[in-house]
C-alpha cells in the first residue's frame, strides 16, 4: 500500500514537471514574439527568467522519469533543450536586440517553430504515457483493494455472527434478569410494594434475584408496619382532639353560656335609675358572647363536632357557610364514610378555604367531592392569583402526612394568574386500625 502511494505521488510529480517544461517552452516562444512585436523590455526580462528556469525543470523531469519514460525525457533534455536555448531562443533574441525588423526575416535554421512544437509534443507524450501507467497502477490497486475488502467482509461477517451469538447469550443469561431486577427496584421506589422478580437465573444472577425479592419482602413488611403506626398516631391525635373538643363544649362553653344567661337576668333586674351599671353589664355580656364565639371556633378547629354528628356533607356545608369567599358545592358522597377519611377530607377543605381567604384574592371557590372506584376524589379550586408554592406553610405538609398515612395522595396545581387547585385522593374501602376508626 505504501509502495503504491509512493508511485502515485512520483507519477503526480512527473506530470507536474512535464507540464511545467511544456509551459516554459511556450513562455520562451511567446516572450520572443512579444518582444518582436512590441519591443518592450519586460518581454526580455521574462525570457531571461524562463531561460534560467528551464534547465532546472528539465533536470527535475529527467530525475523523476522511470525507465519507460527515461528515453523521452533525455530527448527533451539533449535535443530539444539544446535547440531551444542555443540554436533557437538565444540566436533569435540576439538578432532581435540588434534589429527587430531583421527578426521577422531570420533564417529558417534559426527560426524553426516546428522543432519547438516537436519538443512540446514530446512533453505531451510523456504526460499521456504517464497517465496510462498511473491508470494501470490504479486498476491493479483497485483489484487488490477489492480482494482485501472481500476478505475483510468475510472476516467481519464471521465476527458479527459470533458477537450476535455471544450477545444473545449475555442478554438471556445476564442482561434480561438484571433489567428485570432494575425494573422491580424502580417499581419499589415508586411505591409498588408487591413488585417481585422471577427467580429464574443461575449462579450469581439467581442470588441477585433472590436477594432483591427478600429485600422487597422486608420493605413491604416495614412499609405496612409504618403505615399502621402512622394510622395509630393519627388515631391517638384525633381522639385527643375529640376529647378536648368535648371538654370545651361540655365544660367551658356551658359555663360561659350559663354566665351570659345570669348576666342578662341580672341586667334585667337593674333599676332604671342606674343606666351606667346596666350599660356596663351589657358590655360584659357582649364580651362574653364574643369569647364564646371564639371558643366555639377554636373547638371546630380542634375537632368539628358536626363531622361526628352529621357526616362529611354536613361538615362541608358548614365550612361553605362560614367561608369569607363565596363557595360552590358539588358533593355526591355516601352519607357516612370511614371517620379517618372524613376527618382528612374536612381538614383539606378547611385549610384550602383558609389559604384562599388569606392569599388568593379569589372571587369564588368550587368544592367537588365524589366517590368512584372506591376512592374519594376531593377538589378545591379557586379563581385567584395562583402562584402557591408547596411546603410554604406547615398546613399542607401536615395534610400530606395525614393523607399519606391513609394511603391517599395530595396534589397542588397553582400556575401564576390561573388560580389554585388542591386535589386529594383517599381510598374509602381500606382496612384501618381499630384505633383510627373509633
N, C-alpha and C positions, 0 to 999 in steps of 0.2 A: 504493500500500500504506500509506504513512504517512497519507494523507488518510482512508482507511478507518479506520485506527486512531484518528485524532483524532475522527472522527464517532462511532465506537463508544464512546470514552471520554466524549464530551459526552452521548451518549444515556444512559450509566450515571449520570452526574451528574444529568441531568434527572429520571430515575426516582427517584433518592435524594431529590432536592429535593421532588418531588411527594408522595412517601410521607411525608416529614418534615412538610410542610404539613398533610397529612391527619391524621397522628398528633397534631400540635399542636392542630388544631381539636378533635379528640376530647378532648385533655387539658384544654382550656378548659372544655368542656362537663362533663367528668367532675369537675373541681375545683369547679365551681359546684354540681353536685349533691351532692358530698361535703360542702361547707360547708352547703348547705341541710339535709342530713340530720343532720349531727353538730355543726356549729357550731365545728369545730376550726380554729385559726388556721393550721395547716400547709397547709390547702387554699387559704387566701388567698395564702400565700407562693408556692405552686406556680402558682396562677392568675396572679399578678403576673409570675412568671418567664416563663410561657408567653405572656402578653400582650406582654411586652417582646421576646421572640424571634420571634414570628410575623411582624412586618413585614419583618424582615431575610430570613427564609426565603422569604416570598412574593416579595420583590425578587430573590432568587437564582433562584427558579423562573422568573420573568419574563425574567431575563437569559439563562438557558440555553435558553429555548424557541426553536425555529426558526419559520419563517414559518407552517408548518401548525399549530403549537401556540400561536402568539402570542395569538390571539383568546381562547382558553380561559384562558390564564394572566392576561390582562388582566381578564377577567370575575372570576376569583378575586380578583384584587388590588383591583378597583374596587368591585364589587357585594358579593361575599361577604365580603371582608375588612372593608369599611366597616360592613356589617351586623353581623358577629360581634363586632367590637371596640366600635363606637359605639352600635349600636342593640340589641344583644342582650346581650353579655357584661357591658359596663360598667354599663348600667342595671340589669340583674338583680343584679349584685353590690352595687350601691348600695342596692337595695331589701333585699337580704339582710342587709346590715350594719345597716340601720335596724330591720328586724323580719323574722326568718326565717319566721315564720308567714305574713307577707304575701307572701313569695316564692312560696308554693305557689299563691296566687290571683292572681299577676301577670297583667296584661292580655295577651291574645293577641298584641297588637302588640309587646309586649316579649319575651314568651316564645313564640317560634315556632321549635320544634325542626326543623320541616320545611325551613326555609331553611338551617339549619345542615347538615342532611343533603344539601341540594342542593349546597352548597359541597363537601362531601366527595365527592359523586358526580362533580362536575366534575373534581376532582383524580383520581378513579379513571379517568375517561375519558381524561384526559391520559396516565395511565400506560398504558392499553390502546393508545391511538393510538401512543405512542412505541415500545411493544413491537412493534407491527405494522411500523412503519417500520424498526426495528432488524432484524426478521426479514427484511424485503425487502432491506435492505443486505447482510445476511449471505448471502442467497441469491445476490445479484449477485456478491459477493466470492468465494463458493464456485465459481461458474461461471468467473470469471476465473482463479481458482487452478487449477481443473481444466484449463483451456486451457494455463496455464503449465506444469502438471505434464506434460501430454501432449507439449508441445513439448520439455520437458527430457528426458523419457523417450526421445523420438526422437533428440535430440542425443546422449544418453548411450549409446543402443544403437549409434549410428554410431561413437562414440568407442571403445566396447568392442570392436567389430569391428576397428577399426584397431589398438587396443592388442593384441588377441589375435594379429592377423596379425604385428605387429612383434615381439611376444614369441616367437611361433613361429620367426620368422627368427633372432632373437638366440639362442634356445635351440639351434637346429640349428647355427648358424654359430659361436657363441661358447661358450655355457654348457656344452653337451654335451662338446665337446672339452676344455674346462678341467676339467670334472668327471672325465673320463677320466684326464687328466694328474694330478689330485689323488689319484684312487684308485690310480694307479700309484705315485705318491710314497709313499702310505700303505703299499702292499704292499712297496715297497723298504725303508721304515723298519721294517717288521715282519720283514724278513729274506728276502723272496722276491726273489732276485737275477735271476730270469727275467722279472720284470714288465716289460712294454713297452706303449706306447700306439700305436694305429693312426695312421699319418701321413696322415690324410685332410683335414686343414684347409688353408685357403688363407691367403695373406698372413701376418700376424704369428702367427696361431694355428698355421699349419703350421710356422713357425720354432720356436715354443714346443714343439710335439710332437717335432720332430727334436732339439732341444736336450735335452729330457728323456730321449730314448732314448740319445743319446750319453752323457749323464751316467750312465744306468743301465749302459751297457756299461763305462764306466770304473770304476764302483763294483763291478761283477761281477768285473772283472779284479783290482782291488785286493783284493777280498774273497778271491778264490781265492789270490792271492799271500800274503795274510796267513795264511790257513788253512794253506797249505803251509809257511810259515815257522814257524808255531806248532807244527805237527807235527814239523818238523825239530828245533826246540828241545826238544820233549818227547823225541824220539828220542835226542838227544845227552845229555839229563839221565838218561834211563833206561839208556843204555849206560854212562854214568859210574857209576850206581848198581850195575849188574851187575858192572862191573869192580871196584869197591870191595868188593862182597859176595864175589866170587871171591877177591880178595886176602886178605880177612879169613879166609875159610874155608880156603883152601889154605895160608896163611901163619901168621897169629897163632893161629887156632884150633888148627891142627895142632901148633904148638909148645906151646901150653898143654896139649893132650891128652898129648903126649909127656912134658912136665914132670910132670903128675899121675901118669902111669904110673911114672916114675922115682922120684918121692917115695913112692909106695906100695911099690915094690920096696925102697927104702931103709928105709922104715918097718918092713917085714917083717924086715929084717936087723939091726935094733937089738936088742941083748941085752936079756933080760928084766929085768936089774938096772938098766936105765936107763929107767924108765917116764916120767920127765919129758920126756926127749928124744922118746920115742915119741909122747907126747901133743901136744907142740909140733908135730911133723911132721904129725900128724893134723889139727891146726888149720890149718896152712898148706895142706894138701891140700884141706880143706873150703873155704877162702877161694879157692883156685884154681878149684875147681869152680863156686863162685858167680860168680866173674869170667867163667868160660867160659860159663855160662848167660846172663849179662848181655850178653856179646859176641854170642852166638847170637841173642838177642832184638834186639839192635841191628842185626845183619845182616838179620834178617827185615824190620825197619823200613826199611832202606835198599833192599833188593830181596828179595822172598821167593823163595828158591831152589825151593821146592816148586811155585811157579806155573810156572816154566820147565820143571820136570821132570814134573809131574802134571796141569797144566791148572787151569782155574778151579774145577771141582768139588772137587778135592782141596784146593786152597788155601782154599776157603770152609769145608770141613770142619775143616781145621786151625785156622782162626780161631774156629770154634764151640767146639772142644775147649778152646782157651786162654781163652775169654771168661769173665769173672768173673760174668756174668749168664747163666742158662740160655737156650739158643738152640734154636729150632725151624727146621729147614732144609726148604725146599720148592724144590728145584733141578731143573730139566729143561732142560739146555742141551747142545749138541753137545760131543763130547769135547774138541775144541780150537776156539777162536775166534781171530781176529786178536790177536796179542800186545798191541797197544796197548789193545784193548777189554778183554782180561783184566786187564791191569795197572790200568786205570782202575776196573773193577768191584771189584777186590781192595781198592784204596785207599778206595773209597766205603764198603765194608762195614767195613773196619778202622777208619776214622775214626768211623763211626756207633757201632760197639761201644765204642770208647774213650769217646766222649761219653756214651753210655748208662751206662757204669760210673761215670763221674765225677759226672754231674749228674742223671740221670733218676730215680733211686730206683725202678727198674723191677724187676719180678719175672720178666719173660720178654721175650725178643726173638724176632721171627719174621722170617726172611730168605727172600725169594722171588726166584727168578731164572728167567725163561722167555724163549725166543726165539720171536717171532711177527712175521710180515710183515717179516722181515729186520731186526728191531730187538730188541736185548737189553733186556728190561724188568726192572729190578732194584729191589727194595723192601726197606727195613729198617724195621720197625715195632716200637715198644716200648709197654708199658702204664704208663709212668712219669707224672711230674707235668706233662709238656709245658711250654709256655711258652718253647721255644727260639727265639732270635732270629737271623735270617740275618745273617751277617757278624760275629757276636760274636767268633769266633775266626778265625785265619788258615787253619785246616784246610779248612773248607768253601769259602773263597774260592779256595784253590789247586785244590781239586777241581773247582770250577766252571770255572776256566780250562782245566784238563786236559780235561774232558768237552766243553767248547765247542770246543776245538781239534780234537776228533774228530767234530764235527758233532752232538753229543748235547745233552741238557738235564738239568739237575739241579734238583729242586724240594723244598722243605721245607714240611711241614704240621705245626704243633705248637700246637694250641689248649690253653690252660691247663687242666690237670686231665684231659686226654683223650689223653695220650701224644704221641709224636713219630713222624712218618713221613718218611723220606728216600727219594726216588724218583729213579732215573736211567734215561734212555733213550739207548741207544747203537746207531747203525747198525753192522751186522756185515758188510755187503757193500760198504762204501765202499772205494775205492782209496786206500791210504795210501802216502806216500812210502817208498821203499825203506829209508831210514834208520830209519823208525819200526818197520817190521816185523822188523827184524833185532835 
